[in-house]
Amino acid sequence: MEKRHALYAGKAKSVYHTDDPERLILHFRDDTSAFDGEKKESLARKGMVNNKFNAYIMGKLEEAGIPTHFAGLLNDTECVVKKLDMLPVECVVRNLSAGSLCRRLGVEEGLDLDPPTYELFLKDDAQHDPMINESLAETFGWATPAQLAEMKRLTYRVNEVLRQLFLDGDMLLVDYKLEFGVFHGEIVLGDEFSPDGCRLWDARTREKLDKDRFRQGLGGVIEAYEEVGRRIGVSF
């Protein structure tokens, strides 16, 4: 597959066209950022770790019948994906209280949420990804009712699969965000799943093993990512 010109460069990944109009290349960079880009740093090995972590998770989701855009690893920091027509809506599931939920509602961190909560956010950096609902998404044409229903179904199915996967590695899947797109008329999981876009705690100590280590200046960010991967069987 021939890598061609860049399509888009985000905060931590770059996307490239290929000679196949239905395939793209994702390049996972070592860059990391938080607080809408106010805090930035380059962390050695991060691109490699997230690329291989994401490939492993996407494989597990595909095995569970969840359609993803992942099409294969290309090298240590790049993978091939299907070219989706992305929907500008992020789907968030929370199994325990943390992050913005605590700030918005004034609840303490670490509460078990039963049932897990489901939230939607508009993917818009300029507006700081505001929280929205199905009605707003439909009215403004961000997604159709059928698409929203399928995204919700798949997001909860991901929770069933990954919550158990991480629990088997003595970790708690606290929360996560997913992005979806359309490929040949089907809703398909896009973007990535890595410790950059979810919260993971040690099940016994509740030590944070995700991007909160970077946000909160705890150190050992990539070491924590690698520890998470090793516990669930990722080979780096």
Salt bridges, closest charged atoms under 4 A:
GLU2 OE2 - ARG4 NE 3.40
GLU22 OE2 - HIS184 NE2 2.73
ASP31 OD2 - ARG29 NE 2.70
ASP36 OD2 - HIS128 ND1 2.50
ASP76 OD1 - LYS52 NZ 3.23
GLU78 OE2 - LYS3 NZ 2.49
GLU90 OE2 - LYS123 NZ 3.73
GLU109 OE2 - LYS208 NZ 3.32
GLU119 OE1 - ARG94 NE 2.92
GLU119 OE2 - ARG104 NH2 3.09
ASP125 OD1 - LYS11 NZ 3.77
GLU150 OE2 - ARG153 NH2 2.87
GLU160 OE1 - ARG157 NH1 2.88
ASP170 OD2 - ARG204 NH1 3.36
ASP175 OD2 - ARG94 NH1 3.51
ASP175 OD2 - ARG199 NH1 2.92
GLU179 OE2 - LYS123 NZ 3.16
GLU179 OE2 - LYS177 NZ 3.56
ASP191 OD1 - LYS13 NZ 3.08
ASP191 OD2 - LYS177 NZ 3.78
GLU192 OE2 - LYS13 NZ 2.74
ASP196 OD2 - LYS46 NZ 2.64
ASP202 OD2 - ARG231 NH2 2.93
GLU207 OE2 - ARG213 NH1 3.50
ASP212 OD2 - ARG199 NE 2.79
ASP212 OD1 - ARG215 NH1 2.60
GLU226 OE1 - ARG45 NH2 2.92
GLU227 OE1 - ARG230 NH2 3.50
GLU227 OE2 - ARG231 NE 2.92
